[in-house]
Amino acid sequence: MASIEEKTVFKNQTFQTLVVAALGILMAVNLFNAIFALSYISLLPFAVQATVLVLVLTKDKYAKSSINIWSILLMVGSGFSLLGKIIYLTIGDNVELSSLFLQAIFLSIGIAVYYYNMETTEVVSMPTKGTNRPPPP
């Protein structure tokens, strides 16, 4: 008897590799900040990224949705940060241009990940082998 299981399928393996690499790098940065800079709030994005990474690596049916949520959080967070830095610039305060560009890059990455996830990732139903029961007498 076969059962149906839903799995996430990445049509573009380069995209999957880049998502895994980006999550790994961001997790390392957040863990470093939590341990060495004593920024324990960094554990929150670390937990989100770790969850998304596990779902992607296991190709769970929720991997596509979790990548979308993660990329939206990345866009919203960096977008608000970018907006705040631009407001500071307009009122004449000093803002490091490197942090301004970094937030613009994160915003762009969030948009690209969301777009490519929608275009190259899908959730499909796959039959799985179940245990065959003997026919009833």
Secondary structure, DSSP 8 states (H G I E B T S, - for coil): -EEEEEEEEES-HHHHHHHHHHHHHHHHHHHHHHHHS--GGGHHHHHHHHHHHHHHHTT-TTHHHHHHHHHHHHHHHHHHHHHHHHHHHHTT----HHHHHHHHHHHHHHHHHHHHHHHHEEEEEEEEE--------
